[in-house]
Amino acid sequence: MFSSHGPSVRELAAQALTSVERGYDLLAPKFDHTPFRTPDRMLDAVEETLAQREGSFGAGLDVCCGTGAAIGMLRRLCRGRVTGVDVSAGMLAEASRAHAGERVDFVRADARALPPALEDSYDLAVSFGAFGHFLPAERPALFSGVYRALRPGGVFAFPIGAPIPPRSPLWWAVAGFDAAMRVRNAVWRPPFVMYYRTFPPSGVREDLRAAGFTVETAPLEHFGRQPDGAPHWRLVLARKPGRAPVGEASDE
């Protein structure tokens, strides 16, 4: 799962025994050599689906951008400003190095409390692989912040997998991981919040609507379908109602 350039077991253990922010600071220099980085296959599928359904956008925001894996996708989809936000200074440093000289700015901030300066500034927001770091009770703050960052008519897009059936070995693997993390957080401080089963599609849809979004999904056909015909992965398209005023298509 890890390349020879990835972190050692000792380094991963050190990360797991600290906070989310400090853990990613430690992991940042080797993060792109781990399976935790969003695969290019997923980024390509989301980019193609957004381009087909929505066309191009004005300004783009990557929420919990990490080392910037999705920044290239946003720059191709967006005509204007592209911003990456993350709580980890180490991850942002890697992202800045990877995209030096490009028309991208990076902001250190907690996604649950995005800075007021970002409000009403973007036409597309995306996020990949970060939602396990937010407890269900924290989703309303997360979604409300993204809602405020979007202009009227703006879209918050992210992939979400189909529920894993309990008969699947993967279900038992992620259930075991989540159980281990709950025990770790009960006996060790600071907590390291990372769970795989705290982002169910039904609850996510409900919280997005409560934040003010209209919600639809599109199948990511690149990943095929289940025996019952349902897609393995969907792209959630949460839209802020309204239409951007003429002349404010955010090409700055």
C-alpha angles and dihedrals in degrees: 000000000000127000122228087261093057129098123289124240089256091053092049091049091051090051093049092052095057136056125292092253096047092040092058091044087059095043097043100094091055101028096106089058093060131081088245092081112096107259118247088234090065093044091050092049093051093045093051093047093049092047092050096045103034109017115211129344137211112231124004134208127197109203112208090004097179111185091348103263092152097043094091090053091051093049090054093047098041128066096197143029119355120197132184120202126194138152094224116086090196094055091046090051090055091047091050091052092048092051101034112152094019126116093261133116126199126211127194108221144129108259089222090062109031114188117264088237089072095054120120090001109110140066097193130031123182136180132188132192098345107097094090087070092066124075116225091254089058096055095086092058091045095050094041090054092052090047091055091047092057126082118232108290092022121143131226107202131184137148122250127188127228115261112275112240115237090237090066119096086224090062090057091045095054092040089054092048092050091048091051091050091051090053091046092051092047093057105028135058137242096039121234106212111207121135132159100203104049097087106069116174094236095051092043092052091049093050093047091053091047088055089056103263128132108224135212133153135217125203116247095222092187088080098049130226138284123250090266091055097254115133119254089224134024132191112231112218110194110182129198105226120246136047128270112251116258110273094026099091088130102242091151 
